[in-house]
Amino acid sequence: MTQNIDWKAEAAQHKDAFFDDLFELLKIDSVRDDDKATDDAPVGPGPKEALEAFLKLGERDGFETKNVDNWAGHIEYGDGDQLMGVLAHVDVVPTGTGWETDPFEPVIKDGRLYARGSSDDKGPGVAAYYALKMIKELDLPVSKKVRFIIGTDEESEWKGIKHYLETEQEPDFGFSPDATFPIINGEKGNATVFIETKGAVDGGSEELVQFEAGLRPNMVPQDAVAVVKSQNPDALQNSLADFLDGLPVTGTAGVDGDQVTLEFVGKAAHGSKPASGVNAATYLARYLSDFDFAKDAKAFLELTMLYLHDDPKGEKLGIDITDETMGELTSNPGVFSFKANECGKITVNMRYPQGTTEDALFETFKAKLSDYDVTLSKANGKEPHYVPATDPLVTTLLDVYHRQTGLDAHEQVIGGGTYGRLMERGVAYGAMFPNSVDTMHQANEFMAVDDLMNAMAIYAEAIYELIK
């Protein structure tokens, strides 16, 4: 126990420098951009720039650093037979709409730091880096090596960190500062199913010209747009107000000749917590399904309404599974696209507990949707991950959290996926607290200034306890 060090006081001395460095990192638009990807910037220029900027902090502060092909990198400290990993990421999800400030111009208002990445994961990542910097500056004795590992596409396919682990040593244990306190020692499995329809639209009094919604599978779609060619466009427009009455979505309908453009706005949320958001896409499909569409357009709208709308537990699909330790499955229909005479596509992302597999979920989709002329496929997912509450890693981290906060320290399981699961003895640890407001993947994302500073102090003591 390191009672002789006042970690909160040490953190306070670094506050100004910490926010200076964090602001510079938050100003970088590090959304993955495959259209601009090159061999030198494998997930686009933004994530590469952010990775380089983070590694420069380590170089400036006298750490050993390594850039692994601009996919990932690390900042290293200490020496020993065992390797601890602290894994963070610099990529962010797309900004979407609804921001009251520029998402890449960080600003502190009323004790909150607003910016894309402030809570997921640049803010917590830089707080954990500063924790390691504090240990180095205090010149404390350590018996293990620690690597602060930085990934560049955690919000998508994890190719960067996987490439890193193909060439670099896998840590023996560690944590990712990318979730909540007191700890996340269990993460549900992650499975994604793609539903594809054909694109025929003729035969009804309405024709679905286009339907678009969603930015990423792991985000609840906040915005949805449909263009409909109608024999009675006024009916589509005039019935909208009655439909929306009492619902948690807003919508508009604009008529131009025989075409109606419908725009729905719901609420974005992390895809692992679909009940926290409002899915604009499924509400729009529900509205349109009352009209006379035919063939593949009808199937696209109907299966969305019948099997995907307002169903965060997957009950309508028959995939509602609950595990005593890991809790309930969650289902997020995250991306929708339909183009007349081409095809329709729906992406459903699920976070599932122990007791099933992604293959079993896929077979259930096939059985439930067998009446529709659809093609199903699936992505390579992630199995559930769990580190027992009795593991010394877990007990140490919980002890530090309780010691610094006085709050109850207990194990937790989430549906979100963090880099912690990449290590057999890996967990997620902060930076949000039980009373924090979770705005990850939402418009106006923020992190409380006090939460970041308190997390920095906890990270410093925790890292030292694990490597001393």
C-alpha positions in Angstrom: 0.0 0.0 0.0 1.3 3.4 -0.9 -0.3 5.5 1.8 2.7 7.8 2.0 2.0 9.2 -1.4 -0.9 11.7 -1.9 -1.9 10.7 -5.4 -4.6 13.3 -5.7 -2.1 16.0 -4.8 0.4 14.7 -7.3 -2.3 14.6 -10.0 -3.4 18.2 -9.1 0.2 19.4 -9.8 -0.1 18.1 -13.4 -3.6 19.5 -14.1 -2.7 22.4 -16.4 -0.2 20.4 -18.4 -2.6 17.4 -18.6 -5.3 19.6 -20.2 -2.9 21.3 -22.5 -1.8 17.9 -23.9 -5.4 16.5 -23.9 -6.8 19.5 -25.8 -4.2 19.1 -28.6 -5.1 15.4 -29.0 -8.9 16.2 -28.9 -8.4 18.7 -31.8 -7.4 15.9 -34.1 -10.3 14.4 -36.1 -9.3 10.8 -35.7 -12.4 9.1 -37.1 -11.4 6.0 -39.2 -11.5 7.0 -42.9 -11.0 4.0 -45.2 -11.5 6.2 -48.3 -8.2 8.0 -47.3 -6.3 5.0 -46.1 -2.8 4.3 -47.4 0.0 1.9 -46.6 1.4 4.6 -44.4 -2.0 5.5 -42.8 -3.8 2.1 -42.8 -7.1 3.5 -41.2 -6.8 7.0 -42.5 -4.8 10.1 -41.7 -6.6 11.1 -38.6 -5.9 8.1 -36.5 -2.3 8.1 -37.7 -1.9 11.8 -36.7 -3.4 11.1 -33.2 -1.1 8.1 -32.7 2.0 10.1 -33.6 0.9 12.9 -31.3 0.5 10.6 -28.4 3.8 8.9 -29.0 5.5 12.4 -29.1 4.2 13.0 -25.6 6.1 9.9 -24.5 9.3 10.9 -26.3 9.1 14.4 -24.8 8.8 12.9 -21.3 11.7 10.6 -21.7 10.0 7.3 -22.2 11.0 4.6 -24.8 8.4 4.6 -27.6 7.6 2.5 -30.6 5.4 3.0 -33.6 4.2 -0.3 -35.2 3.5 0.6 -38.8 1.1 3.4 -37.8 -1.4 0.7 -36.7 -0.6 1.0 -33.0 2.3 1.9 -30.7 3.5 1.9 -27.2 5.2 4.0 -24.5 7.4 1.8 -22.2 8.6 2.1 -18.6 10.4 -0.1 -16.1 11.9 -3.5 -16.4 11.2 -7.0 -15.2 10.1 -10.5 -16.2 6.5 -9.6 -16.3 4.8 -7.1 -18.7 1.8 -5.0 -17.7 -0.3 -3.5 -20.4 -2.4 -0.3 -20.2 -4.3 -0.2 -23.5 -6.1 2.9 -24.8 -7.2 4.1 -28.2 -7.1 7.4 -30.1 -9.7 6.7 -32.8 -13.2 8.1 -32.2 -16.7 7.4 -33.7 -18.2 9.8 -36.2 -19.6 13.0 -34.8 -23.1 12.7 -36.1 -25.5 15.6 -35.7 -26.9 17.6 -32.8 -23.7 19.1 -31.4 -23.9 22.5 -29.6 -20.1 23.0 -30.0 -17.5 22.0 -32.5 -16.7 18.4 -31.6 -13.0 18.9 -32.4 -12.6 22.2 -30.6 -12.6 21.1 -27.0 -14.2 23.4 -24.5 -14.7 23.3 -20.7 -18.1 24.5 -19.6 -19.6 24.1 -16.1 -16.9 21.7 -15.1 -17.3 19.5 -18.1 -14.9 18.9 -21.0 -16.9 18.8 -24.3 -15.3 17.1 -27.4 -15.5 14.0 -29.4 -13.2 11.6 -27.5 -13.3 13.4 -24.2 -14.7 10.2 -22.6 -14.1 7.6 -25.3 -11.2 7.3 -25.1 -8.7 10.2 -25.3 -9.6 11.8 -22.0 -9.2 8.6 -19.9 -6.2 7.5 -22.1 -4.3 10.7 -21.4 -5.2 10.5 -17.7 -3.7 7.0 -17.6 -0.6 8.2 -19.4 -0.1 11.0 -16.9 -0.5 8.4 -14.2 2.5 6.6 -15.6 4.4 9.9 -16.1 3.8 10.6 -12.4 5.3 7.3 -11.4 8.3 8.0 -13.6 8.8 11.5 -12.2 8.6 10.2 -8.6 11.3 7.6 -9.5 9.5 4.9 -7.6 11.0 1.4 -7.6 9.3 -1.1 -9.9 9.9 -4.8 -10.6 7.8 -5.1 -13.8 7.8 -3.5 -17.2 4.7 -1.6 -18.2 3.7 -0.6 -21.7 1.1 2.0 -22.4 -0.3 0.7 -25.7 -2.2 2.9 -28.1 -4.6 1.5 -30.8 -6.1 3.3 -33.8 -9.3 1.5 -34.7 -10.9 0.2 -31.5 -14.2 1.7 -32.6 -14.3 -0.6 -35.7 -12.4 -3.8 -36.5 -9.5 -3.7 -34.0 -7.1 -4.4 -36.9 -4.5 -2.0 -35.4 -4.1 -3.7 -32.1 -4.3 -7.1 -33.6 -1.4 -6.2 -36.0 0.5 -4.9 -33.0 0.1 -8.2 -31.1 1.3 -10.1 -34.1 4.8 -8.6 -33.7 4.9 -7.4 -30.1 4.8 -9.2 -26.8 1.3 -9.7 -25.3 1.1 -8.3 -21.8 0.7 -10.8 -19.0 -2.0 -8.7 -17.4 -3.3 -5.2 -17.4 -6.3 -2.9 -18.0 -7.9 -0.6 -20.4 -9.0 2.9 -19.2 -12.1 2.8 -21.5 -15.2 2.1 -19.4 -16.3 2.6 -15.8 -15.2 2.2 -12.2 -15.1 0.2 -10.0 -14.0 -2.3 -12.6 -15.2 -4.2 -15.7 -13.9 -7.8 -15.3 -16.4 -9.3 -17.7 -17.3 -8.3 -21.2 -20.1 -9.9 -23.3 -19.5 -11.5 -26.6 -19.8 -9.3 -29.8 -21.6 -10.6 -32.8 -22.8 -8.8 -36.0 -25.3 -10.1 -38.5 -25.8 -8.5 -42.0 -29.3 -8.8 -43.5 -29.5 -8.1 -47.3 -32.6 -7.9 -49.4 -33.0 -7.4 -53.1 -34.1 -4.0 -54.4 -37.4 -4.4 -56.3 -39.9 -1.7 -55.4 -42.7 -1.8 -58.1 -46.2 -3.1 -57.6 -47.4 -0.8 -54.7 -48.8 2.7 -54.6 -45.6 3.7 -52.8 -42.1 3.1 -54.0 -39.1 3.3 -51.6 -36.5 5.2 -53.6 -33.9 5.3 -50.7 -33.6 4.7 -47.0 -30.4 5.6 -45.1 -29.7 5.5 -41.3 -26.8 4.9 -39.0 -23.1 5.6 -38.9 -21.6 2.5 -37.2 -22.9 -0.9 -36.0 -22.0 0.1 -32.5 -24.0 3.3 -32.5 -27.8 3.7 -32.1 -28.9 5.5 -35.3 -29.9 9.1 -34.3 -30.9 10.2 -37.9 -32.9 8.4 -40.6 -33.9 9.6 -44.0 -36.2 8.0 -46.6 -37.3 9.1 -50.0 -40.6 7.7 -51.2 -42.3 8.0 -54.6 -46.0 8.1 -53.9 -49.3 8.2 -55.7 -50.6 10.2 -52.8 -47.7 12.2 -51.3 -50.0 14.4 -49.3 -51.3 11.4 -47.3 -47.7 10.5 -46.4 -47.0 14.0 -45.2 -50.3 14.7 -43.5 -50.4 11.5 -41.4 -46.9 12.1 -39.9 -48.0 14.4 -37.0 -50.5 11.9 -35.7 -47.9 9.1 -35.9 -45.3 11.0 -34.0 -47.6 12.2 -31.2 -46.3 10.8 -27.9 -43.3 9.1 -29.5 -39.7 9.8 -28.5 -38.7 10.8 -32.1 -39.2 13.9 -34.1 -39.8 13.9 -37.9 -40.4 16.1 -40.9 -41.9 15.4 -44.4 -41.2 17.4 -47.5 -43.1 17.0 -50.7 -41.6 17.7 -54.1 -44.0 16.5 -56.9 -44.6 12.8 -56.3 -41.6 12.4 -54.0 -41.7 12.7 -50.2 -38.5 13.1 -48.2 -38.9 11.9 -44.6 -36.4 12.7 -41.9 -36.6 11.3 -38.4 -34.4 12.2 -35.4 -34.0 10.0 -32.4 -31.2 9.8 -29.9 -27.7 8.3 -30.3 -26.2 5.9 -27.8 -23.5 3.3 -27.5 -24.6 0.2 -29.4 -24.1 -1.9 -26.3 -26.8 0.1 -24.5 -29.5 0.3 -27.2 -32.2 1.0 -24.6 -30.4 4.3 -23.7 -31.0 5.5 -27.3 -33.9 6.1 -29.6 -33.5 4.3 -33.0 -34.7 6.7 -35.6 -34.4 4.1 -38.3 -36.7 1.5 -36.8 -39.3 4.2 -36.0 -39.2 5.4 -39.6 -39.6 1.9 -40.9 -42.5 1.4 -38.5 -44.2 4.5 -39.9 -43.7 3.6 -43.6 -44.8 0.0 -43.1 -48.4 1.2 -42.8 -48.3 2.2 -46.4 -48.6 0.2 -49.6 -45.1 -0.9 -50.5 -44.4 -4.0 -52.5 -41.7 -6.7 -53.0 -38.3 -6.1 -51.5 -39.1 -2.6 -50.2 -42.0 -4.1 -48.3 -39.7 -6.9 -46.9 -37.1 -4.4 -45.8 -39.6 -2.3 -43.9 -41.7 -5.1 -42.6 -38.9 -7.2 -41.1 -37.5 -4.1 -39.5 -40.8 -3.3 -37.9 -41.6 -6.9 -36.9 -38.2 -8.1 -35.7 -36.0 -5.1 -34.9 -38.1 -2.2 -33.7 -38.1 -1.3 -30.0 -36.4 -4.6 -29.1 -33.1 -4.0 -27.2 -33.1 -7.5 -25.8 -33.8 -9.4 -29.0 -37.0 -10.9 -27.8 -38.8 -10.7 -31.2 -35.9 -12.6 -32.8 -35.9 -15.2 -30.1 -32.3 -14.4 -29.0 -33.2 -12.9 -25.6 -30.6 -14.8 -23.5 -29.7 -14.1 -19.9 -26.7 -15.3 -17.8 -26.5 -15.0 -14.1 -23.0 -13.5 -14.2 -23.1 -11.6 -17.4 -26.7 -10.5 -17.6 -28.9 -10.0 -20.7 -28.1 -10.0 -24.4 -28.6 -6.6 -26.2 -29.4 -6.1 -29.8 -28.7 -2.9 -31.8 -29.8 -2.5 -35.4 -27.2 0.0 -36.2 -26.9 0.7 -40.0 -29.6 0.7 -42.6 -29.4 1.3 -46.4 -31.9 0.7 -49.2 -31.6 1.8 -52.8 -34.4 1.1 -55.3 -33.6 -1.6 -57.8 -30.3 -2.3 -56.1 -30.5 -3.8 -52.6 -31.3 -3.2 -49.0 -28.9 -3.8 -46.1 -29.3 -3.9 -42.3 -26.6 -4.5 -39.8 -27.5 -5.8 -36.4 -24.9 -5.8 -33.6 -25.4 -8.0 -30.5 -23.6 -8.2 -27.2 -24.3 -11.6 -25.8 -23.5 -13.3 -22.5 -22.1 -16.7 -21.7 -24.5 -19.6 -22.7 -24.7 -19.1 -26.4 -22.4 -18.5 -29.4 -22.4 -16.2 -32.5 -23.1 -19.3 -34.6 -26.2 -20.1 -32.6 -27.4 -16.5 -32.9 -26.8 -16.6 -36.6 -28.9 -19.8 -37.0 -31.7 -18.2 -35.0 -31.7 -15.2 -37.4 -31.9 -17.7 -40.4 -34.9 -19.5 -38.8 -36.8 -16.3 -37.8 -36.3 -14.6 -41.2 -36.9 -17.7 -43.4 -40.1 -16.3 -44.8 -38.2 -13.4 -46.4 -36.1 -13.5 -49.5 -33.0 -12.3 -47.7 -29.3 -13.2 -47.6 -27.6 -13.4 -44.2 -24.0 -13.2 -43.4 -22.0 -12.5 -40.3 -18.7 -10.8 -39.2 -16.0 -12.4 -37.1 -17.0 -11.5 -33.6 -15.6 -11.8 -30.1 -16.4 -14.4 -27.5 -17.4 -13.4 -23.9 -14.4 -12.6 -21.7 -14.3 -12.9 -17.9 -11.6 -12.5 -15.2 -12.7 -14.0 -11.9 -13.3 -11.6 -9.0 -10.7 -13.5 -7.0 -7.9 -12.8 -9.4 -5.2 -10.6 -7.7 -5.4 -8.1 -10.6 -9.1 -7.6 -9.9 -8.7 -7.4 -6.1 -5.8 -4.9 -6.3 -7.7 -2.6 -8.6 -10.8 -2.7 -6.5 -8.8 -2.1 -3.3 -7.2 1.1 -4.9 -10.6 2.3 -6.1 -12.2 1.9 -2.6 -9.2 3.4 -0.9 -9.3 6.6 -2.9 -13.1 7.0 -3.2 -14.5 5.3 -0.1 -17.1 3.8 -2.5 -18.3 0.2 -2.8 -15.9 -1.8 -5.0 -17.4 -4.7 -6.8 -17.1 -6.6 -10.1 -19.1 -5.7 -13.2 -19.9 -7.0 -16.6 -20.7 -4.8 -19.7 -21.9 -5.3 -23.2 -19.2 -2.9 -24.6 -16.0 -4.3 -25.8 -12.6 -2.9 -24.6 -9.0 -3.7 -25.3 -8.9 -5.3 -21.8 -10.3 -8.5 -23.3 -7.2 -8.9 -25.5 -5.3 -10.1 -22.4 -6.2 -13.3 -20.7 -5.9 -11.4 -17.4 -7.2 -8.1 -18.7 -10.0 -5.9 -17.5 -11.4 -2.4 -18.1 -10.9 0.2 -15.3 -12.6 3.6 -15.4 -12.6 6.4 -16.1 -16.3 7.0 -15.5 -17.6 6.8 -12.0 -20.9 5.4 -10.8 -22.5 8.9 -10.8 -20.9 10.0 -14.2 -23.1 10.8 -17.1 -22.4 8.4 -20.0 -22.3 10.3 -23.3 -20.0 7.9 -25.2 -21.0 7.8 -28.9 -23.5 10.6 -28.4 -23.7 14.2 -29.6 -22.2 16.7 -27.1 -19.9 14.0 -25.6 -18.3 15.2 -22.4 -16.2 14.1 -19.4 -16.4 15.9 -16.1 -13.1 17.6 -15.3 -13.1 16.2 -11.7 -13.7 12.7 -13.0 -10.6 12.9 -15.2 -8.4 14.2 -12.3 -9.7 11.6 -9.9 -9.2 8.9 -12.4 -5.6 10.0 -13.0 -4.9 9.6 -9.2 -6.5 6.2 -9.1 -4.6 5.1 -12.2 -1.3 6.2 -10.8 -1.7 4.3 -7.5 -3.2 1.2 -9.3 -0.3 1.0 -11.9 2.3 1.4 -9.1 0.6 -1.3 -6.9 0.7 -3.7 -9.9 4.3 -3.1 -11.0 6.2 -2.3 -7.7 
